[in-house]
Amino acid sequence: MFVYRIAKTRDRATDLSGTGAFKAGGRWNSEGKFALYTSEHQALALLELLVHVDESDLPPELFIITLEILNPSLILEIADADLPRDWRMPDNLNLKGMGDSLLANRRYVGFRARSAVIPQEYNVVLNPTHPQFNNVVKLVRTEELDVDQRLLHI
């Protein structure tokens, strides 16, 4: 199973620590909880970045990171029935609570959940504190991402 993420600097392109989510929190984690957000498709990874930043916050270079999850059975699928009705709303405390609980119990290396940006596609939130993380999640490649500048003016 391959997943993708976008980094805004070359240094961050090899950082799989989840420190960014730890500092800022995310849809599926509270501040103070390590998480590594990835997407099942490169295009979704880019859209997920673009909805969270202003054009002025984007650096001149972006990097696409390809990760391989060697044991997909360690990824939990979040069922639609388990999502709260308002799951697409920003700062949904129910989702943060669900994610925090999954990250804390460390039964899974990560979980697969629908994207709020494109609900027909999925993101995979990885748990870098899982004891098997380094054995299961492998950095395959990092390359510069050449983004059509028209996307940055949406």
For each residue, the residues with C-beta under 8 A, 3 or more apart:
1: 68 69 72 75
2: 40 66 67 68 69 140
3: 38 39 40 66 67 69 124 126
4: 38 39 40 41 42 44 45 64 65 66 67
5: 36 37 38 39 45 64 65 67
6: 45 46 48 49 62 63 64 65 145
7: 10 12 13 15 62 63 65 142
8: 12 58 59 62 63
9: 12 13 59 61 63
10: 7 13 61 63 142
11: 14 15
12: 7 8 9 15 20 63
13: 7 9 10 63 65 142
14: 11 65 139 142
15: 7 11 12 19
16: 36 67 126 128 133 137 139
17: 22 34 36 128
18: 21 22 34 35 36 126 127 128 129
19: 15 22 23 34
20: 12 23 24
21: 18 24 25 26 29 33 34 35 36 37
22: 17 18 19 31 32 33 34 35
23: 19 20 31
24: 20 21 31
25: 21 29 30 31 32 33 96
26: 21 29 35 37 99 125
27: 90 92 95 96 99 116
28: 35 37 95 96 98 99 111 113 125
29: 21 25 26 33 34 35 96 99 100 103 125
30: 25 33 96 99 100
31: 22 23 24 25
32: 22 25
33: 21 22 25 29 30 99 100 103 104
34: 17 18 19 21 22 29 103 127 128 129
35: 18 21 22 26 28 29 99 103 125 126 127 128
36: 5 16 17 18 21 110 125 126 127 128
37: 5 21 26 28 48 123 125 126
38: 3 4 5 45 67 123 124 125 126
39: 3 4 5 42 44 45 48 115 121 122 123 124
40: 2 3 4 44 112 121 122 123 124
41: 4 44 45 121
42: 4 39 45 46 64
43: 46 47
44: 4 39 40 41 47 48 115 117 118 121 123
45: 4 5 6 38 39 41 42 48 49 64
46: 6 42 43 49 50 62 145 147 151
47: 43 44 50 51 117 118
48: 6 37 39 44 45 51 52 115 117 123
49: 6 45 46 52 53 62
50: 46 47 53 151 152 154
51: 47 48 117
52: 48 49
53: 49 50 57 58
54: 57 58
55: 58 152 153
56:
57: 53 54
58: 8 53 54 55 62 152
59: 8 9 62
60:
61: 9 10 144 145
62: 6 7 8 46 49 58 59 144 145 147
63: 6 7 8 9 10 12 13 142 143 144 145
64: 4 5 6 42 45 142 143 144 145
65: 4 5 6 7 13 14 139 141 142
66: 2 3 4 139 140 141 142
67: 2 3 4 5 16 38 126 137 138 139 140
68: 1 2 137 138 140
69: 1 2 3 72 74 75 109 110 124 126 136 137
70: 135 136 137 138
71: 74 109 132 136
72: 1 69 75
73:
74: 69 71 108 109 110 130 132 136
75: 1 69 72 108 109 110 111 112 124
76: 102 107 108 110 111 112
77: 111 112
78: 82 83 98 111 112 113 114
79: 82 83
80: 83 114
81:
82: 78 79 98
83: 78 79 80 87 95 113 114
84: 87 92 94 95
85:
86: 89 92
87: 83 84 92 94 95 114 116
88: 92 116 119
89: 86 92
90: 27
91: 96
92: 27 84 86 87 88 89 95 96
93: 96 97
94: 84 87 97 98
95: 27 28 83 84 87 92 98 99
96: 25 27 28 29 30 91 92 93 99 100
97: 93 94 100 101
98: 28 78 82 94 95 101 102
99: 26 27 28 29 30 33 35 95 96 102 103 111 125
100: 29 30 33 96 97 103 104
101: 97 98 104 105
102: 76 98 99 105 107 108 111 127
103: 29 33 34 35 99 100 106 125 127 129
104: 33 100 101
105: 101 102
106: 103 127 129 130 131
107: 76 102
108: 74 75 76 102 111 127 130
109: 69 71 74 75 126 127 130 132 133 136 137
110: 36 69 74 75 76 124 125 126 127 130
111: 28 75 76 77 78 99 102 108 124 125
112: 40 75 76 77 78 122 123 124
113: 28 78 83 122 123 124 125
114: 78 80 83 87 119 120 121 122 123
115: 39 44 48 118 119 121 122 123
116: 27 87 88 119
117: 44 47 48 51
118: 44 47 115 121
119: 88 114 115 116
120: 114
121: 39 40 41 44 114 115 118
122: 39 40 112 113 114 115
123: 37 38 39 40 44 48 112 113 114 115
124: 3 38 39 40 69 75 110 111 112 113
125: 26 28 29 35 36 37 38 99 103 110 111 113
126: 3 16 18 35 36 37 38 67 69 109 110 133 137
127: 18 34 35 36 102 103 106 108 109 110 130 133
128: 16 17 18 34 35 36 133 137
129: 18 34 103 106 133
130: 74 106 108 109 110 127 133 136
131: 106
132: 71 74 109 135 136
133: 16 109 126 127 128 129 130 136 137
134: 137
135: 70 132
136: 69 70 71 74 109 130 132 133
137: 16 67 68 69 70 109 126 128 133 134
138: 67 68 70
139: 14 16 65 66 67 142
140: 2 66 67 68
141: 65 66
142: 7 10 13 14 63 64 65 66 139
143: 63 64
144: 61 62 63 64
145: 6 46 61 62 63 64
146:
147: 46 62 151 152
148: 151
149: 152 153
150: 153
151: 46 50 147 148 154
152: 50 55 58 147 149
153: 55 149 150
154: 50 151
